[in-house]
Amino acid sequence: MLEFLSGMTTMGFLVAGLFFFRFWARTRDAIFVYFSVSFCLLAISQALGTLAEIPRDARTWIYLLRLAAFTLLIVGIVAKNFGQATRKAGGG
């Protein structure tokens, strides 16, 4: 049962990543790339946590992928907000 739910979560992360990639292809807005890569990293970490035959105590490195994903989300949001503020202040 746990593997089934983990698979569904992994699939959800991948679908979200693909949607953001599609939005990026349409708009060429960099925030969608940040979000797409972040959700793909979350999918990889979810899949590795379930499929890898690693003892629970040795799985802490998998959380570094999640940390990277959330860091990318924050960087993307901050870059988008400061990029718009710079454009408005610069008159462009």
C-alpha positions, 0 to 999 in steps of 0.5 A: 500500500505504501509503495502504491501511494508513493508511486502516485505521489511520484507521478503527481510530481512528474505531471506537475513538472511537465505542466510547468515545462509546457508553460515555459515552452509557451511563455519562455518565463524562467520561473516555470523552468525553476518550478519544473526542475524542482518538481522533477527533483521531488519526484526523483527523491520520492522514487529513490526513497521507495525503490532504493534498498537502502536502510532507513538510517542511511536515506538522509542524503535523499533529503538533500534532493528535497532541499535542492528542490525547495531552494530552487522554488525559493530562488525562482520566486525571488528572481521573478519578484526582483526581476519585475521590481527592477524592470519597473524601477528602471523604466523598462 
